[in-house]
Amino acid sequence: MAEEAHGEGGGLVFHPLDQFKISPLFGDGPIAWYTPTNVTLWMGIALLCIIALFVLGTRARDIIPSRVQSVAELMYGFIYKMVEDVTGHEGAKYFPYIFTLFVFILFTNYLGLIPMSFTPTSHIAVTAVLGFGVFIAVTLLGFYKHGTHFLGLFWMTDAPLILRPVIALIEVISYFVRPVSHSIRLAGNIMAGHAVIKVFAGFAAIAAISPVSIAAIVAIYGLEVLVAGIQAYVFTILTCVYLKDALHPGH
């Protein structure tokens, strides 16, 4: 860090965004769609951790659960209740998809807090796939279940007739902005926290302000622990809200 923090002219030089660079796992050649990268590695590690918790950790199915089984059951019950409360009993059938989104985002966020690791959810390319995936899925579901009546989501019958076209235009724009805000919110919050930690880590190379910098790093790291969980929750509950609109467009 000290070598990174001090440039050739003696000034303070560091690059907080370097931690988000995608690099191939083998060699230094160009990156193609099939090239294993650090993103691939840490998404794979997240998948293995999820399997370890929910498959290996619960395989005994003890009446008196172990600690690992208790954690898995608490997460399962928490998300299931949230899906049922927001979308209704009809939405419970889509719980596996929503739960998969939650645990993937949660594990990738927390694994990204390990020193020298990589956070896939700090990249808009990853979060956009998740966000647009939700958008496309709920839109197709809405038309599949309700046909053209799904368009009633944009036509406010309770509003005065003269205002309905204006409100409909606003609702359409708001609807198509959903996947953008859904994905940018997650990537932006994760990337910002990691970048701020790297900035303060660069200042830690200066002896005079090193104690203050280290204290700031500890404080921000603690905040990032909260943000990692909160962003997974926010992404999931917004998915539930969008699903509710697809299932009950008239409400």
C-alpha positions as CSV (number, residue, x, y, z in Angstrom):
1,M,0.0,0.0,0.0
2,A,2.8,2.4,0.8
3,E,4.3,1.9,-2.7
4,E,1.0,2.6,-4.2
5,A,0.3,5.6,-2.1
6,H,3.5,7.5,-2.9
7,G,4.2,8.4,-6.5
8,E,7.5,9.2,-8.1
9,G,7.3,12.9,-7.1
10,G,6.7,12.1,-3.5
11,G,3.0,13.0,-3.8
12,L,0.1,10.8,-2.6
13,V,-1.1,8.6,-5.4
14,F,-3.5,5.7,-5.2
15,H,-6.1,4.2,-7.5
16,P,-9.3,3.2,-5.5
17,L,-11.0,1.8,-8.7
18,D,-8.2,-0.6,-9.5
19,Q,-9.8,-3.2,-7.2
20,F,-12.8,-3.4,-9.7
21,K,-10.7,-4.4,-12.7
22,I,-11.6,-7.7,-14.3
23,S,-8.6,-9.9,-15.0
24,P,-8.2,-13.4,-16.4
25,L,-7.3,-16.1,-14.0
26,F,-4.8,-17.6,-16.4
27,G,-2.4,-15.5,-18.4
28,D,-2.7,-11.9,-19.5
29,G,-4.4,-12.2,-22.8
30,P,-7.7,-10.6,-23.9
31,I,-10.9,-11.4,-22.1
32,A,-13.6,-13.2,-24.1
33,W,-17.0,-14.3,-23.0
34,Y,-15.6,-17.8,-22.1
35,T,-12.5,-16.6,-20.3
36,P,-12.4,-17.5,-16.6
37,T,-11.8,-14.3,-14.7
38,N,-11.8,-13.1,-11.1
39,V,-15.5,-12.4,-11.4
40,T,-16.0,-16.1,-12.4
41,L,-13.9,-17.3,-9.5
42,W,-15.8,-15.3,-6.8
43,M,-19.2,-16.1,-8.2
44,G,-18.2,-19.8,-8.1
45,I,-17.0,-19.4,-4.5
46,A,-20.3,-17.8,-3.6
47,L,-22.1,-20.7,-5.2
48,L,-20.0,-23.2,-3.2
49,C,-20.7,-21.4,0.0
50,I,-24.5,-21.4,-0.7
51,I,-24.4,-25.1,-1.4
52,A,-22.4,-25.7,1.8
53,L,-24.9,-23.8,3.9
54,F,-28.2,-25.0,2.4
55,V,-27.3,-28.5,1.1
56,L,-24.5,-29.8,3.3
57,G,-25.5,-27.8,6.4
58,T,-29.1,-29.0,6.4
59,R,-28.6,-32.6,5.2
60,A,-29.2,-34.0,8.6
61,R,-32.6,-32.2,9.0
62,D,-32.3,-32.5,12.8
63,I,-35.3,-31.7,14.9
64,I,-33.0,-29.8,17.2
65,P,-31.0,-28.0,14.4
66,S,-27.3,-27.3,14.5
67,R,-26.1,-23.7,14.3
68,V,-25.6,-24.0,10.5
69,Q,-29.0,-25.5,10.0
70,S,-30.5,-22.7,12.2
71,V,-28.9,-20.0,10.0
72,A,-30.2,-21.7,6.9
73,E,-33.7,-22.1,8.3
74,L,-33.8,-18.5,9.6
75,M,-32.9,-17.1,6.2
76,Y,-35.4,-19.4,4.4
77,G,-38.2,-18.5,6.8
78,F,-37.4,-14.7,6.7
79,I,-37.5,-14.5,2.9
80,Y,-40.5,-16.8,2.6
81,K,-42.5,-14.6,5.0
82,M,-41.4,-11.5,3.1
83,V,-42.5,-13.0,-0.2
84,E,-45.9,-14.0,1.2
85,D,-46.5,-10.7,3.0
86,V,-45.7,-8.6,-0.1
87,T,-47.1,-10.7,-2.9
88,G,-49.7,-12.7,-1.2
89,H,-50.2,-16.4,-1.0
90,E,-50.2,-16.7,-4.8
91,G,-46.7,-15.3,-5.0
92,A,-45.2,-18.0,-2.8
93,K,-44.8,-20.3,-5.8
94,Y,-42.1,-17.9,-7.1
95,F,-40.2,-18.0,-3.8
96,P,-37.4,-20.3,-5.1
97,Y,-36.4,-17.6,-7.7
98,I,-36.6,-14.7,-5.2
99,F,-34.7,-16.7,-2.6
100,T,-32.0,-17.6,-5.1
101,L,-31.5,-13.9,-5.9
102,F,-31.3,-13.0,-2.2
103,V,-28.7,-15.6,-1.2
104,F,-26.6,-15.0,-4.3
105,I,-26.4,-11.2,-3.7
106,L,-25.9,-11.7,0.0
107,F,-23.0,-14.1,-0.3
108,T,-21.3,-12.2,-3.1
109,N,-21.6,-9.0,-1.1
110,Y,-20.1,-10.5,2.1
111,L,-17.4,-12.5,0.3
112,G,-16.3,-9.2,-1.3
113,L,-15.5,-7.8,2.2
114,I,-12.7,-10.4,2.6
115,P,-9.3,-8.7,2.0
116,M,-7.9,-9.4,-1.5
117,S,-11.2,-10.7,-2.7
118,F,-13.4,-9.5,-5.6
119,T,-17.1,-8.3,-5.4
120,P,-19.0,-9.3,-8.5
121,T,-22.0,-7.1,-7.5
122,S,-19.8,-4.0,-7.8
123,H,-20.1,-4.4,-11.6
124,I,-23.1,-3.1,-13.4
125,A,-22.8,-6.0,-15.9
126,V,-23.6,-8.4,-13.1
127,T,-26.4,-6.4,-11.4
128,A,-27.9,-5.5,-14.7
129,V,-28.4,-9.2,-15.6
130,L,-30.1,-9.6,-12.2
131,G,-32.2,-6.4,-12.5
132,F,-33.3,-6.9,-16.2
133,G,-33.9,-10.5,-15.5
134,V,-36.4,-9.6,-12.8
135,F,-38.0,-6.9,-15.1
136,I,-38.4,-9.3,-18.1
137,A,-39.7,-12.1,-15.9
138,V,-42.4,-10.1,-14.1
139,T,-43.5,-8.3,-17.3
140,L,-43.9,-11.6,-19.1
141,L,-45.7,-13.1,-16.1
142,G,-48.0,-10.1,-16.0
143,F,-49.0,-10.5,-19.7
144,Y,-49.3,-14.2,-19.3
145,K,-51.7,-14.1,-16.4
146,H,-53.7,-11.0,-17.3
147,G,-53.2,-10.4,-21.0
148,T,-53.8,-6.8,-22.1
149,H,-55.5,-6.2,-18.7
150,F,-51.9,-6.0,-17.3
151,L,-51.7,-2.6,-19.0
152,G,-54.2,-1.4,-16.4
153,L,-51.2,-1.0,-14.2
154,F,-50.5,2.2,-16.0
155,W,-54.1,3.5,-16.2
156,M,-55.3,5.0,-13.0
157,T,-59.1,4.8,-13.0
158,D,-59.3,6.6,-9.7
159,A,-57.7,9.7,-11.1
160,P,-59.6,12.5,-12.9
161,L,-60.0,11.7,-16.6
162,I,-58.1,14.7,-17.7
163,L,-55.1,13.6,-15.7
164,R,-55.1,9.9,-16.6
165,P,-53.0,10.2,-19.8
166,V,-50.3,12.3,-18.0
167,I,-50.2,9.8,-15.1
168,A,-50.1,6.9,-17.6
169,L,-47.0,8.4,-19.3
170,I,-45.3,8.9,-15.9
171,E,-46.2,5.4,-14.9
172,V,-44.8,3.9,-18.2
173,I,-41.5,5.9,-17.8
174,S,-41.3,4.8,-14.1
175,Y,-41.9,1.2,-15.1
176,F,-39.1,1.1,-17.7
177,V,-36.7,2.8,-15.3
178,R,-37.2,0.1,-12.8
179,P,-34.5,-2.3,-14.0
180,V,-32.0,0.5,-14.4
181,S,-32.5,1.8,-10.8
182,H,-32.7,-1.8,-9.5
183,S,-29.3,-2.7,-10.9
184,I,-27.5,0.7,-10.4
185,R,-28.6,0.9,-6.8
186,L,-26.9,-2.3,-5.9
187,A,-23.7,-1.8,-7.9
188,G,-23.4,1.8,-6.9
189,N,-23.7,1.2,-3.1
190,I,-21.3,-1.7,-3.1
191,M,-18.7,0.0,-5.3
192,A,-18.8,3.3,-3.4
193,G,-18.2,1.6,0.0
194,H,-15.2,-0.4,-1.3
195,A,-13.7,2.7,-3.0
196,V,-14.0,4.8,0.2
197,I,-12.2,2.1,2.2
198,K,-9.4,2.0,-0.4
199,V,-9.1,5.8,-0.3
200,F,-8.7,5.8,3.5
201,A,-6.3,2.9,3.2
202,G,-4.1,5.0,0.9
203,F,-4.0,7.8,3.6
204,A,-2.9,5.2,6.1
205,A,0.5,5.3,4.5
206,I,1.0,8.8,6.0
207,A,2.3,8.4,9.5
208,A,0.7,11.7,10.8
209,I,-2.8,10.7,9.9
210,S,-2.5,6.9,10.0
211,P,-4.4,6.4,13.3
212,V,-7.3,8.5,12.0
213,S,-7.3,6.7,8.7
214,I,-7.3,3.3,10.4
215,A,-10.2,4.3,12.6
216,A,-12.1,5.5,9.6
217,I,-11.4,2.2,7.8
218,V,-12.8,0.2,10.7
219,A,-15.9,2.4,10.9
220,I,-16.6,2.2,7.2
221,Y,-15.9,-1.5,7.1
222,G,-18.5,-1.9,9.9
223,L,-20.9,0.2,7.8
224,E,-20.2,-2.0,4.8
225,V,-21.1,-5.1,6.7
226,L,-24.6,-3.6,7.2
227,V,-24.8,-2.3,3.6
228,A,-24.0,-5.8,2.2
229,G,-27.0,-7.3,4.0
230,I,-29.3,-4.3,3.5
231,Q,-28.7,-4.1,-0.3
232,A,-29.5,-7.8,-0.7
233,Y,-32.7,-7.2,1.3
234,V,-33.6,-4.1,-0.7
235,F,-33.0,-5.9,-4.1
236,T,-35.2,-8.8,-2.9
237,I,-38.1,-6.7,-1.5
238,L,-38.2,-4.6,-4.6
239,T,-38.4,-7.8,-6.6
240,C,-41.4,-8.8,-4.5
241,V,-43.0,-5.4,-5.1
242,Y,-42.6,-5.8,-8.9
243,L,-43.9,-9.4,-8.7
244,K,-47.0,-8.1,-6.8
245,D,-47.7,-5.6,-9.6
246,A,-47.5,-8.5,-12.1
247,L,-49.9,-10.7,-10.0
248,H,-52.3,-8.0,-9.0
249,P,-52.0,-5.1,-11.5
250,G,-55.3,-3.6,-10.3
251,H,-54.1,-3.1,-6.7
